[in-house]
Amino acid sequence: MRLFLGVELDETARRAARAMGDRLRRELVKSGAAREDDLKWLPPEAMHVTIHFLGVVDDASVPVVREVVGPASETPVFVLGLGGLGVFPPTGPARVVWIDVTMGTESLQRLHEELGKRLRSLGLGMAFETEQRPYRPHLTLGRFRRPGSADVRRVVTSARTTGPVESRIDHVTLFESRPSPDGQVYVALERTRLLA
């Protein structure tokens, strides 16, 4: 099973993020930086901010992961804010379009560290390793089917966004990522409540 930990946005925030993505798509097409089918846009129900990507975990280890990440978190409930747009990687052809986290980054960092410590406590016998790159919280809007042109970065970073998108975060979810004909489907396996 492919697993990851993330925070889910509320319905209002997902709709606002989707609207931001729709405006950006129109700007990319209008400017000629991308064609309509160059990007695979995430549906609103799949929008989340990843805390840890665990990768492929064998079925026998999943109950242990659920047990370790399930207990309530020491991180308090917080408000997540989303703002400016960007692309990954930072240089070269664009592969991912994302919305930046503008509020709640300290809480996300705290969750990343707390849950990372819990995952590391499982020992070396697990089938995954926590990521070694610095944690950069963001919300993925879409992925390029082919690397984006140099104009994509210019259009994305200069695109106007509406006021901040906010969502109350009161839990972290352990997701399974399942392939489907329409892309990945994210199935919630376990929810960890934050400190009220």
Steps between C-alpha positions, in 0.01 A plus 500: 500500500618854421446710812538862603396729784325827422251760617163534328348837409138579575251520212509881474880506478501220239253692283708819531821315412328341201380842382858628529617206287228565241606866465863394466411242233324770296801732533744226394292416192431865409871590525599200287724367781303173516222317321179393671614136524863567608410476869316236703310709756411350838128475575395697812437184704866400453645833619712474814830615648741209542677460836701184421516275195559144617511331159426130457431327831441124507154391613633334816651832620190715443332415838823598680514833313134566584564423866800734516343798321149456645533644855405866547761756400673746730458769231202733564219557249600781262392700195674424172530787251577465129620780273750542217560259213822327401654210310733211578783445447642842589703508178463339160177383335191517721354166607260598782281807561423576864349749744729622777417467870488854641366429849542200729849406380632475858219258592563293186873490580419389854274222365771398254754467782260330745373242251848451355623409849213251538582343161871474580409320825381208285864412433687391191283195430233711330469511121525880479724786596385849589609761247839661545423826313409812701125513557324755274122499565286575192176396333546336161257629236622302201781305336633547148461202269810631319748746655365856477661770288708786638196728464304288748712615796454866403121468461454301821712723723342820366139370515266689728338312783192592696524574871637234731331159499463373856405164651478385862722195552401270787642164386767329289403214268691187406412448133540212262564610141326261260542514121186538289429573131445867594818533708577434864215460750577583863333278761506604868624215722552673835443848646711654775322772696687818585505651848174693555 
